[in-house]
Amino acid sequence: MPFIDESPTMSPHLCARGQDGEAVSPTPPEGLLLRGGIEKGLEMKKLVLSGFLASEGIYINQLEALLLPMKPLKATATTSKPVLTMEQIDTIFFMIQDIFEIHKEFYDALSPNIQQWDEKVTVGHLFQKLASQLGVYKAFVDNYKVAVETAEKCGQANNQFQKISEVSSSTPYPLLYKPIDRVTRSTLVLHDLLKHTPKDHPDFPLLQDALRISQNFLSSINEEIDPRRTAVTTPKGEVRQLVKDGFLVEVSEGTRKLRHVFLFTDLLLCAKMKKTAVGRHQQYECKWYIPLADLSFQTLDDSDSLPHVQTLPEHEIEEMKIKISSIKSEIQKEKKAQKAQSRNVDRLRKKMNEQESCLLLHSPTIPFRIHNKHGKSFLFLLSSDYERSEWRESIQKLQKKDLQACVLSSVELQVLTGSCFKLRTVHNIPVTSNKDDDESSGLYGFLHVIVHKATGFKESANLYCTLEVDSFGYFVSKAKTRVFRDTTEPQWNEEFEIELEGSQCLRILCYEKCYDKSKLNKDDNEIVDKIMGKGQVQLDPQTVQSKNWHMDVIEMNGIKVEFSMKFTSRDLKTPAADPHVHSVLVFVSSHFRVAEKEPVNKMSLHNLATVFGPTLLRPSESESSKAHITLASDIWSHDVMAQVQVLLYYLQHPPISFAELKKNTLYFSTDV
């Protein structure tokens, strides 16, 4: 019995066994045909055809299984209580009958040729005819996405349809994919047949023509409909589709770890990238997985308190942002220099990537906890409530289906983890240093937003909005309106100034404020508020950079939020900054704590300003030209007093926000 390789990336062929029992490829030694081994070559061709015929029989059986529920469904469609409408039936089973008949005819014609095999037998005309009927597959492919969605919706809404599918042992979703997979497999088989067919054989030009038609068809298929890019086939023949993936920060033993999380149709897998030698393929290592049937979001009552998590002080986070902005400015200057060296730019990029990666790891603070019903809990930290909601909703949508708990063997887990590298849709961690030079760098400056009002609420509630923008490559909450109580039409009319760091998108989330203390979230000791809706808009530079306010509306779950915005670039808001201001900001942000220990170190704020003011602040050149100051000592004394007073002012005002501090000191330059 020939061995049939059911992998969608390999053609089926006969597997011989060597003396040691190991599998031996049936491919003949190189040059066999050239050495006159034509008969052996044709024998290999027969073996390839035998393997393909066997797999063709399996495929026909799968099509029959897919068609089996269609007859009883059509029988009930004309009754008073139809399981599905005729339109739904035609959508789900579109072109399946035609494809079945094409392959049944091909199988019946190919089988006797293999049974009565000799060197004169030709099969090229059969493959040529099969390839000429690929137009039927094109119609099937165009309808594929709608067919799967219709089958899923009908299965969720109609128990009878689900039972009919179970009785017929034909779950529609994975079987619907088989025709798409088959075209690829048939094309690969044509390659093998040509390899074992002499060029002067009558089959050779026919097989070449069939291969040309098949390849042209495959290249014309809309890749967005083809799920093979985001799916892997299980040993049971079911398709495990990748629904969502992304980088999240996991808290493991009190330490923050950057993970790549993959959400499949039946499980959630958490992985980390293995360290590999230069030049070798990157690989993932599975840290854990949870079947969606066993996954739950911990309720407020049984949630334990958050474990101790290492958290950097705010001033250190701000220092990292300042350093990143400074490095960006240096990179821009290097690129503008006439004798710019790529080595310097690469060095700066590497330095910026290190800072951005550290910022990405330590910034998130919003807890996202999931629980395995039969095991432990896992905690992620996110910087965006919008993204936490997206992950939760994606998981809950999949859990509405009739999921069965799955336990993966070590081999299955290894195969699935290995496939993650090819299946992933997010390839790089979300930092700006990973962007190509030709990618949009986003907006740098200040976005002024007025949140006017919201409509579309069915019941009165306590409502407020938050605003998020992507800053330093990831989204973070930037502003929050006041709570408008007991209303269906809140009118906030609040204006916010949001600092942009390479931002390309604005998100608005609308919440219902919860004042019920019984719903206290023990994760962060805050009352959990309900997200009523969320939406986002792209920050189009041509639109927002207008001097006039731009009015816009975001629709979310029937709710409409009206807002206006305009953008102010840094070169319009402030003149170019002195490069030494970076040092001043770092000093101010890190030396508040020094003065707190004045009884021990004798360093009061005034002493700090006196010692470091003349060092950090450059003397003003214009002051030396003033008429009433003539002596060099007077000039020096005047400058020192000014420098001390400037630094002392900022040291005496620690409540000032870092954003205001940066604006007031004219830090940001137009080069960024």
GUPAKE-674548 format. One record per residue (C-alpha): residue in three letters; x, y, z. Coordinates in steps of 0.1 Angstrom, whole numbers, plus 5000, padded with zeros to 4 digits. Layout:
BEGIN
ALAXYZ;...
//
This chain:
BEGIN
MET500050005000;PRO501650334990;PHE502350595017;ILE500350915011;ASP501951235024;GLU498951445035;SER501151755040;PRO499752045018;THR503252145009;MET504451814994;SER503251594966;PRO502051244975;HIS504450964964;LEU505350604972;CYS507650555001;ALA510050264997;ARG511950105026;GLY515650045028;GLN517449745045;ASP517549935078;GLY513850005076;GLU514350385070;ALA512250555045;VAL513950595011;SER512850854985;PRO511550704953;THR513450974933;PRO515950794910;PRO519650884911;GLU520551194892;GLY521251124856;LEU519250794855;LEU517350894824;LEU520451014807;ARG522150684813;GLY519350504794;GLY517250404824;ILE514150514806;GLU512250214818;LYS513150274854;GLY512150644850;LEU508750544837;GLU508350294866;MET508950584890;LYS506350774871;LYS503850494877;LEU504750494914;VAL504050874916;LEU500750824897;SER499750534921;GLY500350754951;PHE498451044936;LEU495550814926;ALA495250684962;SER495251044975;GLU492651134949;GLY490450854962;ILE490751004997;TYR489951344984;ILE486751214966;ASN485651054999;GLN486151385017;LEU483951564991;GLU481351294995;ALA481351345032;LEU481051725027;LEU478051665004;LEU476351415027;PRO474451665048;MET473251855017;LYS470551605007;PRO468651605041;LEU469051985044;LYS467552035009;ALA464751795018;THR463752015048;ALA464252345030;THR460752315014;THR458952215046;SER457352445072;LYS460352395095;PRO463452415074;VAL466852365091;LEU468552605066;THR467152815038;MET467852715003;GLU470053024999;GLN472152925029;ILE472552565015;ASP473652694981;THR476152924998;ILE477752665020;PHE477852394994;PHE478552614964;MET480352424936;ILE481152124958;GLN478951894936;ASP480752014904;ILE484151964919;PHE483151614930;GLU482051514895;ILE485151654879;HIS487451454902;LYS485351144901;GLU485551144863;PHE489351204865;TYR489750914890;ASP487750674868;ALA489750764838;LEU493150744855;SER492650414874;PRO492650174844;ASN495750334829;ILE497750264860;GLN496349904862;GLN497349834826;TRP500650024827;ASP503250014800;GLU505650264785;LYS503150364758;VAL500450464783;THR499650834782;VAL497951034810;GLY498951394801;HIS495551454784;LEU493751364816;PHE495751624837;GLN495351874809;LYS491651834810;LEU491651854848;ALA493652184846;SER491252324820;GLN488452294845;LEU490052514872;GLY487552784865;VAL485152594887;TYR487752624915;LYS488052994909;ALA484253034916;PHE484652814947;VAL487553024960;ASP485753354955;ASN482853214976;TYR485053035002;LYS485053305029;VAL481353365027;ALA480752985028;VAL482752935060;GLU481153235077;THR477653115068;ALA478452765080;GLU479752905113;LYS476753125119;CYS474352845110;GLY476152605134;GLN475852855162;ALA472252945156;ASN470852605147;ASN471452295167;GLN469852075141;PHE472452175115;GLN475152105140;LYS473751765147;ILE473351675110;SER477051765105;GLU478051555135;VAL476051245124;SER477551265089;SER481051295105;SER481651605084;THR482451915102;PRO482052175074;TYR484752415083;PRO487952215077;LEU486452015048;LEU485552335030;TYR489252405028;LYS490152075010;PRO489452194974;ILE491752494978;ASP494452264992;ARG493952014964;VAL494952254936;THR498352314952;ARG498951944957;SER498051864921;THR500452124908;LEU503251974928;VAL502551624915;LEU502851764879;HIS506451864888;ASP507251514899;LEU505651354868;LEU507651584844;LYS510851484863;HIS510151114855;THR508851164819;PRO511351164790;LYS511151474769;ASP510351284738;HIS507451104754;PRO503951214742;ASP502951294777;PHE505751554782;PRO504151854763;LEU500751774777;LEU501951764813;GLN503952094807;ASP500752264795;ALA498752134825;LEU501452264848;ARG501452604831;ILE497652634835;SER497752524871;GLN500552764880;ASN498853064863;PHE495652974883;LEU497452964916;SER499153294910;SER495753454902;ILE494053344934;ASN493453614959;GLU495853544987;GLU493653705013;ILE491153425008;ASP493753155010;PRO493853055047;ARG497052835044;ARG499153145053;THR497453155088;ALA496452795094;VAL497952455103;THR496452115098;THR496051895129;PRO496751515128;LYS492951465127;GLY492751665095;GLU491151965111;VAL492352315103;ARG493652515133;GLN493452875121;LEU495553165136;VAL493053435146;LYS495353695163;ASP498853735174;GLY500954005190;PHE503654095216;LEU502554115252;VAL504454165285;GLU503953865308;VAL504653875345;SER506553555354;GLU507753505389;GLY507553885395;THR509653965364;ARG508454125332;LYS509053905301;LEU508253995265;ARG506153715249;HIS504653655215;VAL501053535221;PHE499153335194;LEU495353295195;PHE494252995174;THR490652875168;ASP490852635198;LEU493752745220;LEU495953025232;LEU499652975230;CYS502353185247;ALA505853165232;LYS509253335234;MET511853375207;LYS514753135211;LYS518253275209;THR519853155177;ALA523253185162;VAL523753445134;GLY522553315101;ARG520253045115;HIS516453055113;GLN514653195143;GLN512452965163;TYR509852995190;GLU509752805224;CYS506352735238;LYS506052855274;TRP502452735279;TYR499152695262;ILE495552685273;PRO492652525253;LEU489952785248;ALA487452535263;ASP489352555296;LEU490152935295;SER488353185316;PHE488853545327;GLN489053555365;THR485953695381;LEU486353975406;ASP485453765436;ASP488053495431;SER490853705418;ASP493953705439;SER495854025445;LEU498554115420;PRO501953955426;HIS504854195433;VAL505854335399;GLN509054525393;THR508054875383;LEU510355165373;PRO509655505388;GLU507955755365;HIS511055975362;GLU513155675349;ILE510455605323;GLU510555965312;GLU514355955311;MET514155675286;LYS511755865264;ILE514056175265;LYS517055955255;ILE515155795226;SER514056145213;SER517656265216;ILE519055955197;LYS516356015170;SER517656365166;GLU521256245163;ILE520155995136;GLN518456265116;LYS521556485118;GLU523756195107;LYS521556135077;LYS521556505067;ALA525356525070;GLN527156515036;LYS529656265048;ALA527256055068;GLN528655715077;SER526155425078;ARG528255275106;ASN527355565129;VAL523655545120;ASP523655165126;ARG525255225160;LEU522655485169;ARG519855265157;LYS521054985179;LYS521255215209;MET517755345202;ASN516354985198;GLU517754895232;GLN516155195249;GLU512755145231;SER512754775239;CYS513354855276;LEU510555115275;LEU508154865259;LEU508954615286;HIS508554845316;SER505755085305;PRO502654865306;THR500554875338;ILE497054755328;PRO496554395341;PHE495054125318;ARG494653795337;ILE493553465322;HIS492953145340;ASN493152775331;LYS490252585348;HIS492552295353;GLY495752475362;LYS497352805370;SER496653175362;PHE498753395339;LEU499153765340;PHE499854005312;LEU500454385315;LEU499254605286;SER499554975280;SER496255005262;ASP492754925275;TYR491654915238;GLU494054625231;ARG493054445263;SER489454465251;GLU490454345216;TRP492054035231;ARG489153955254;GLU486553995227;SER488453775202;ILE488753495227;GLN485053525238;LYS483953515202;LEU485753185196;GLN484453045229;LYS480853085216;LYS481552795193;ASP481152435204;LEU484752385215;GLN486252065227;ALA489152055252;CYS492351955234;VAL495551805249;LEU498551825227;SER501251565227;SER504851675229;VAL505251615192;GLU501951805183;LEU503052095205;GLN506452105189;VAL504952105154;LEU502452385163;THR505152595179;GLY507352545149;SER504652665126;CYS504152985145;PHE507153145128;LYS505553115094;LEU502053185106;ARG502753495126;THR501253825113;VAL503254045137;HIS506954005128;ASN508654275149;ILE508254415184;PRO506354745182;VAL509254995184;THR509955275159;SER513555165154;ASN512254855136;LYS510555065109;ASP512055095075;ASP513255435063;ASP510455455037;GLU507755395063;SER505755685077;SER507455825108;GLY504255965121;LEU503556295137;TYR505756475163;GLY504256765181;PHE501056835200;LEU497556725190;HIS494756945203;VAL491456745207;ILE488056875218;VAL485656585228;HIS482256745222;LYS479456495229;ALA478256135224;THR474856005212;GLY473155665207;PHE472855545242;LYS469655355249;GLU469755405287;SER470955675310;ALA474355605325;ASN477455775340;LEU479655825309;TYR483255935301;CYS485855895274;THR489555825272;LEU491955905244;GLU494855685233;VAL497655745207;ASP500555535195;SER503655685211;PHE507155535207;GLY505555255187;TYR502855135211;PHE499455275223;VAL499055445256;SER496155635273;LYS496756015271;ALA493556185283;LYS490256135301;THR487056345302;ARG485056415333;VAL482156175341;PHE478756295328;ARG476256155352;ASP472855995345;THR472456085308;THR471955945273;GLU473656235256;PRO476756345275;GLN478156685264;TRP481756715276;ASN483156985254;GLU486556935269;GLU489857025252;PHE493056825256;GLU496656875244;ILE498256545236;GLU501956505230;LEU502656295199;GLU505856085194;GLY505655935159;SER501855895163;GLN499655775134;CYS496355695151;LEU493955835177;ARG491655595196;ILE488655695217;LEU487055465242;CYS483655535258;TYR483055395293;GLU480155355317;LYS481455455352;CYS480755205379;TYR480255325414;ASP479354985429;LYS482054905454;SER481154545454;LYS482654525419;LEU486154625431;ASN488854485409;LYS491454335432;ASP494054345403;ASP494554725407;ASN492154825435;GLU490055025411;ILE486354985402;VAL485954815369;ASP484255035343;LYS482354895313;ILE483554975278;MET480455085259;GLY482255135226;LYS485655205210;GLY486955335177;GLN489955485160;VAL490855735133;GLN494155775113;LEU495956095119;ASP496256225083;PRO499056495083;GLN497356685056;THR494156705075;VAL495256765111;GLN498057015102;SER495557265090;LYS495357585112;ASN491657535115;TRP489857275137;HIS488956955119;MET485556805129;ASP485156425130;VAL482856145143;ILE483755795155;GLU480955535154;MET481155255178;ASN478454995185;GLY475655235175;ILE477355515196;LYS478655825179;VAL481356045195;GLU481856385180;PHE485256555184;SER487456815168;MET491256825164;LYS494157025151;PHE497856965151;THR500757185162;SER504157085151;ARG507057145175;ASP508757385152;LEU505657605153;LYS505157575190;THR508757635201;PRO512057735185;ALA514857485180;ALA516257375213;ASP519757395228;PRO521257045226;HIS522457075262;VAL518857095275;HIS518756715274;SER521356705301;VAL519256955321;LEU516156745319;VAL517956435329;PHE519456615359;VAL516156765370;SER514256435367;SER516756235387;HIS517956485414;PHE514656555432;ARG515456255454;VAL518956395463;ALA517456695481;GLU515156465501;LYS518256345520;GLU519456695528;PRO520056615565;VAL522556355555;ASN524256485523;LYS523856865530;MET522656905494;SER519657145495;LEU517957245463;HIS519857575464;ASN523157395468;LEU522357165439;ALA521457465417;THR524657645427;VAL526857345420;PHE525257225387;GLY523757535373;PRO526857685357;THR527857335344;LEU524457245328;LEU523457585315;ARG525457755288;PRO526258125294;SER524458365272;GLU526658525246;SER524358835242;GLU524758925279;SER528458995275;SER527659275250;LYS525459475274;ALA526759825281;HIS526259835318;ILE528459535324;THR532159605317;LEU534259375338;ALA534759005330;SER534158915366;ASP530759105365;ILE529858915333;TRP530758585349;SER528858675382;HIS525758785363;ASP525658455342;VAL526158235372;MET523358395391;ALA521058355362;GLN522057985357;VAL521557915394;GLN518158075395;VAL516857895363;LEU517857555376;LEU516657625411;TYR513157715397;TYR512757375381;LEU514157195412;GLN511657385434;HIS508657275412;PRO508556895412;PRO504856885406;ILE505257015371;SER504556745346;PHE507356605324;ALA505456715293;GLU505257075305;LEU508857055316;LYS509956955281;LYS507857225264;ASN508957505288;THR512557425283;LEU512257415245;TYR513757075244;PHE512356925212;SER513957025180;THR512557035145;ASP514956755134;VAL512956485152;
//
